[in-house]
Amino acid sequence: MSDSNSFSLESYLREKKIIVEQALTRYLDYEDRHPAIIFEATRYSLFAGGKRIRPILCIAAWEALGGGGGDDDILPAACALEMIHSYSLVHDDLPAMDNDDLRRGVPTSHRVFGEDIAILVGDALLTGAFELLSRPDLMAGIALATRLKVINIISIAAGMNGLIGGQVLDLKSAGQKIALATLEQMHNLKTGALIAASLKVGALLAGGDTASIDALTRFGQRIGLTFQISDDLLNVEGDRALMGKNTGSDVQRGKATFPGLLGCDESRKLASRLTEEAVACLAGFDSKADPLRKLARFIVERKF
């Protein structure tokens, strides 16, 4: 990737998505298992589409620091991150949360399998992620202390000090007028924490030094918030057919959003500033970080 002008992000995303989905299929054998419905429902949600941004960010951070030793050193962590993200979407869509009918262009899990099974699907994906991370036959080239640190980083990002805490703030802020700082805190937790963890884990598994890991984590924090701003804008202005889910739902639910607080133009300006700050975090990296640079701009410019 020495020539950044010849680098195709579209090809990169397509290639890495295939690698991630092949690994998920390999690691998670859902065939001929009982009770069949939970395996069917879990596979439905995990393979219902999606861009696989979090595992791809994890792999890209690993590659940026020259990660070697084979994909099996990074893929279990990358897949675990996607499983946690998928669980969060299944639970977000539930009637008690956002009560969505569509996700990635198909009916949501609870609409197909019922609310009870959908709750258990989320539980299965979350616990399955940590089962994958702790399997002794995987990541054999990674020191046990490093593997434990990876589990700790992902646990924090997925828990009350990360995704769960952000979701609580999101639920409790509905219909409320909140400050920009509170909105940013909410989404730094709900969206940003797992994205930043994806970068940090990739850097750690590549054997990066403290300065490199910190730089990639800061990059992740900024694109995490940018990702949420972009999501908020798409909920207002996006094409429902392209996105595969309903638009205008944030306003209907009285949710606190960046366009609702700042307006669309100021939200776009904030997203652009955060993107430039994110790219600046990569100033000390060579062309191996070009996928991350391109991904930062893709996040702010995406249409779905």
Secondary structure, DSSP 8 states (H G I E B T S, - for coil): ---GGG--HHHHHHHHHHHHHHHHHHH---TT-SSHHHHHHHHHHHTS----HHHHHHHHHHHHTT--S-GGGTHHHHHHHHHHHHHHHHHHTSTTTT--SEETTEE-HHHHH-HHHHHHHHHHHHHHHHHHHT-TTS-TTS-HHHHHHHHHHHHHHHSTTTHHHHHHHHHHHTT----HHHHHHHHIIIIIHHHHHHHHHHHHHTT--HHHHHHHHHHHHHHHHHHHHHHHHHHHH--HHHHTS-SSHHHHHT---HHHHH-HHHHHHHHHHHHHHHHHTTTT--GGGHHHHHHHHHHHH---
